[in-house]
Amino acid sequence: MTVLELDKVSIRFGGLVAVSQVSFNIHAGEILALIGPNGAGKTTIFNLIMGLYKLTDGKILFKNINISSRKPHQIAALGIGRTFQTIHLFNQLTVFDNVLIGAHTQGGRNMTGALLKWLPAIAKEEKDLHELAFRCLQMVGLEKKRDALAKNLPYGEQRRLEIARALALKPSLLLLDEPAAGMNPQETKELMELIHVIRNSGITILLVEHDMKFVMKISDRIVVLDYGAKIAEGVPEEIRTSPLVIQAYLGKVGAR
């Protein structure tokens, strides 16, 4: 089953073509990596998928629904979550409350309901959201730090917390933007294990990452961009040995 399809997607900023005629699919249960040099258009594609930028040409389908003109909150509600290259947490809130904020997007309360918390239906919904937030913390291994302030977590755990908050959206597709950036080898190893746990839970993953060892080990398939255009697509071994990729991105060293 195809979860996400980009069909000849393009965007221009004035006279600059940032993404040009890019097409690829992501299949259910897959880990797909999007790689390329700085400025190749990777994060721009993330922003197009999430509705932060509007397409100039082409279309994006999520589970056969055209989301090209949808707003970010509508796209998130359909089941797409994301993290950011730069960590965005509510630093003065607890670990648990950071995830609960994400979980509350699953609630159906209106203003009247918020003012009538004593109603059984509202109380049950709140209980369900708290349980969802706790399950997300358990998945990323932060349940024992639920009462800690987000700002006091080590860097690697802050990354995990951001992933937990995205998981609280109950996504079927998770977009990870540079998830291993700034991590030490042990944190990177643990992140790789976590991504496999997330995939095994039934969530499809699209990631952008510069760490080629990480990409080659974790990806089922890889799409390579250069100057906003797709230059290669395939399994890790195909990408590792592609002359176009070596020239454009991996250089003489390659990915070993």
TIZA-533018 format. One record per residue (C-alpha): z, y, x; residue number from 1. Coordinates in Angstrom, 2 decimals, decimal comma, m for minus. Layout:
N
       Z       Y       X num
       Z       Y       X NUM
...
This chain:
256
       Z       Y       X num
    0,00    0,00    0,00   1
   m0,91    3,47    1,24   2
    2,09    5,82    1,07   3
    0,47    8,95    2,52   4
   m3,15    9,90    2,99   5
   m4,51   12,96    4,77   6
   m8,16   13,51    3,88   7
  m10,09   15,96    6,09   8
   m7,11   18,30    6,28   9
   m7,69   21,73    7,84  10
   m5,78   24,99    8,12  11
   m6,80   28,32    9,60  12
   m4,57   31,22   10,54  13
   m6,97   34,13   10,56  14
   m9,69   33,14   12,99  15
   m7,62   30,35   14,56  16
   m8,28   26,80   13,41  17
   m4,90   25,10   13,90  18
   m5,83   21,76   12,30  19
   m9,43   20,65   11,86  20
  m10,65   17,86    9,56  21
   m7,76   15,49   10,28  22
   m7,67   12,22    8,33  23
   m5,27    9,27    8,55  24
   m3,23    6,96    6,33  25
    0,33    5,68    6,52  26
    1,06    2,28    5,02  27
    4,31    1,24    3,35  28
    6,94    0,06    5,83  29
    5,06    1,42    8,82  30
    6,25    3,53   11,74  31
    3,40    5,88   12,61  32
    3,65    8,30   15,54  33
    1,75   11,57   15,73  34
    1,34   12,69   19,34  35
   m0,57   15,26   21,36  36
   m0,11   18,12   23,83  37
    1,89   21,23   22,91  38
   m0,05   23,23   20,34  39
   m2,10   20,23   19,20  40
   m1,07   20,75   15,55  41
    1,60   18,07   15,08  42
    4,35   20,18   13,51  43
    1,70   22,12   11,59  44
    0,71   18,86    9,92  45
    4,36   18,20    9,06  46
    4,54   21,65    7,47  47
    1,33   20,98    5,52  48
    2,71   17,69    4,21  49
    5,93   19,38    3,11  50
    4,14   22,29    1,42  51
    5,37   24,97    3,82  52
    1,75   25,81    4,67  53
   m1,20   25,74    2,29  54
   m4,34   23,81    3,20  55
   m7,56   25,63    3,91  56
   m9,58   22,48    3,30  57
   m8,97   18,81    2,46  58
   m6,20   17,15    0,49  59
   m2,95   15,25    0,97  60
   m2,02   12,35   m1,29  61
    1,46   10,85   m1,57  62
    1,40    7,55   m3,46  63
   m1,95    8,63   m4,94  64
   m0,49   11,95   m6,14  65
   m2,25   15,04   m4,81  66
    0,55   17,15   m3,30  67
   m1,74   19,71   m1,63  68
   m0,62   22,54   m3,92  69
    2,97   21,42   m4,56  70
    5,98   23,44   m3,49  71
    8,42   22,09   m0,86  72
   11,18   21,24   m3,33  73
    8,70   19,42   m5,56  74
    7,42   17,38   m2,62  75
   10,96   16,51   m1,54  76
   11,75   15,44   m5,12  77
    8,80   13,03   m5,04  78
   10,42   11,20   m2,11  79
    9,54   12,82    1,22  80
   12,37   13,83    3,56  81
   12,20   15,42    6,99  82
   14,16   16,51   10,02  83
   13,33   19,39   12,34  84
   12,56   19,79   16,02  85
   15,47   22,24   16,24  86
   18,57   20,86   14,53  87
   19,37   22,65   11,26  88
   22,93   21,86   10,17  89
   25,63   23,72    8,28  90
   27,84   23,98   11,34  91
   30,95   25,27    9,58  92
   30,91   22,43    7,03  93
   32,16   18,90    7,52  94
   29,90   15,99    8,36  95
   30,36   14,65    4,83  96
   29,58   17,98    3,14  97
   26,38   18,35    5,16  98
   25,12   15,07    3,72  99
   26,49   15,82    0,25 100
   24,29   18,92    0,12 101
   21,27   16,66    0,56 102
   22,62   14,21   m2,02 103
   23,01   16,96   m4,62 104
   19,22   17,23   m4,83 105
   19,45   13,87   m6,62 106
   21,75   15,28   m9,30 107
   20,63   16,58  m12,67 108
   23,39   19,06  m13,37 109
   22,62   22,42  m14,91 110
   24,90   25,45  m14,95 111
   26,63   24,34  m18,13 112
   27,35   20,96  m16,59 113
   28,71   22,56  m13,45 114
   31,19   24,52  m15,56 115
   32,27   21,40  m17,45 116
   33,21   19,01  m14,66 117
   35,67   17,30  m16,92 118
   32,85   15,73  m18,93 119
   32,62   12,00  m18,12 120
   28,88   12,11  m17,38 121
   29,32   14,93  m14,88 122
   32,28   13,23  m13,25 123
   30,30   10,00  m12,89 124
   27,34   11,80  m11,37 125
   29,59   13,51   m8,84 126
   31,15   10,16   m7,94 127
   27,69    8,62   m7,50 128
   26,59   11,46   m5,22 129
   29,69   11,08   m3,07 130
   29,00    7,37   m2,76 131
   25,37    8,07   m1,81 132
   26,46   10,53    0,89 133
   28,94    8,02    2,30 134
   26,31    5,24    2,38 135
   24,00    7,55    4,34 136
   26,77    8,24    6,85 137
   27,36    4,51    7,17 138
   23,69    3,90    7,89 139
   23,73    6,34   10,81 140
   27,18    5,26   12,04 141
   29,05    8,50   11,29 142
   31,33    7,42    8,44 143
   34,43    7,63   10,67 144
   33,62   11,28   11,45 145
   33,13   12,35    7,85 146
   35,87   15,02    8,08 147
   34,77   16,48   11,43 148
   32,99   19,83   11,52 149
   29,28   19,43   12,18 150
   29,44   21,90   15,09 151
   31,94   19,68   16,92 152
   29,71   16,61   17,04 153
   27,96   15,66   20,30 154
   24,26   16,45   20,35 155
   23,10   12,90   19,63 156
   25,42   12,63   16,64 157
   24,16   15,96   15,30 158
   20,68   14,42   15,32 159
   22,04   11,43   13,40 160
   23,72   13,73   10,91 161
   20,46   15,53   10,22 162
   18,81   12,16    9,61 163
   21,66   11,18    7,25 164
   21,15   14,38    5,26 165
   17,43   13,61    4,96 166
   18,27   10,07    3,83 167
   20,46   11,52    1,07 168
   17,22   12,66   m0,59 169
   16,52    8,93   m1,10 170
   13,05    9,29    0,44 171
   10,41    6,59    0,56 172
    8,76    8,52    3,44 173
   10,77   10,11    6,26 174
    9,26   12,65    8,67 175
   11,06   12,88   12,02 176
   10,12   15,87   14,20 177
   11,02   15,23   17,87 178
   14,03   13,02   17,01 179
   14,64   11,99   20,65 180
   14,37   15,51   22,10 181
   17,31   16,30   24,39 182
   18,86   12,85   24,14 183
   20,16   10,84   27,09 184
   18,91    7,25   27,59 185
   21,79    5,67   25,67 186
   21,37    8,05   22,72 187
   17,63    7,36   22,74 188
   18,24    3,61   22,65 189
   20,65    4,00   19,74 190
   18,16    6,23   17,92 191
   15,46    3,60   18,29 192
   17,78    1,01   16,77 193
   18,61    3,39   13,91 194
   14,94    4,03   13,13 195
   14,38    0,28   12,88 196
   17,36    0,02   10,50 197
   15,88    2,80    8,35 198
   12,47    1,13    8,29 199
   14,04   m2,22    7,42 200
   15,75   m0,55    4,46 201
   12,29    0,09    2,97 202
   11,56    3,62    4,21 203
    8,21    4,45    5,81 204
    8,41    6,70    8,89 205
    6,09    9,32   10,35 206
    7,35   10,80   13,61 207
    6,30   13,41   16,15 208
    7,61   12,73   19,64 209
    6,84   13,68   23,25 210
    8,74   10,79   24,87 211
    5,89    8,36   25,46 212
    8,10    5,39   26,36 213
    9,89    5,89   23,06 214
    6,61    6,21   21,13 215
    5,03    3,14   22,70 216
    8,07    0,96   21,99 217
    8,75    1,99   18,42 218
    5,38    2,70   16,81 219
    3,21    0,33   14,81 220
    0,30    2,74   15,10 221
   m0,32    6,08   16,80 222
   m2,51    9,05   15,88 223
   m3,42   11,42   18,71 224
   m4,27   15,10   18,23 225
   m5,82   17,54   20,67 226
   m6,63   21,17   19,81 227
   m5,96   20,42   16,15 228
   m8,41   17,52   15,88 229
   m7,80   13,78   15,82 230
   m9,16   12,17   18,98 231
   m7,74    8,65   18,70 232
   m5,93    6,25   16,38 233
   m4,71    2,73   16,98 234
   m1,93    0,42   18,07 235
    0,12    1,43   21,15 236
   m1,91   m0,65   23,61 237
   m5,16    0,90   22,42 238
   m3,74    4,39   22,80 239
   m2,19    3,59   26,18 240
   m5,60    2,63   27,61 241
   m7,81    5,18   25,82 242
   m9,66    7,41   28,34 243
   m9,72   10,27   25,83 244
   m5,96   10,10   25,37 245
   m5,27    9,77   29,08 246
   m7,40   12,84   29,76 247
   m6,02   14,94   26,92 248
   m2,36   14,00   26,87 249
   m1,05   11,31   29,16 250
   m2,70   12,52   32,32 251
   m2,88   10,46   35,49 252
    0,56    8,94   35,08 253
   m0,12    7,36   31,67 254
    2,53    5,75   29,53 255
    4,31    2,79   31,03 256
